[in-house]
Amino acid sequence: MIGVRREYVNNVDVRLHIAYGLPMAKTAHIGVRLEPNVKDALDQAAEAEERSISFLAQKAIAEWLRRKGYLKDDVAAPKGRKR
């Protein structure tokens, strides 16, 4: 099962990726609204690429920001793991 398990270590909330038992990266959380056809295409791409929707969305946003000059090239791209 892939998911997140919460543990408390020294009174600190630690989230572990259940499939890998690794600490999750500290990332910001945002919510977005998508047109149904865009969401369907994103679902299809995630399935085909064996990646999560979050990974693909972060990659697409970062690439757009780089092209527009808002994000420097030296900022690391998401590493992610294939599902």
Number of C-alpha atoms within 10 A of each C-alpha: 6 9 11 17 14 13 12 9 8 7 7 9 10 16 18 17 17 15 12 12 12 12 14 14 10 7 6 5 6 5 5 4 7 10 7 9 9 11 13 12 11 18 16 13 15 18 13 9 12 12 16 18 16 13 16 18 13 14 15 12 10 20 16 13 14 15 11 10 10 11 13 12 13 7 9 8 12 11 8 12 10 9 11
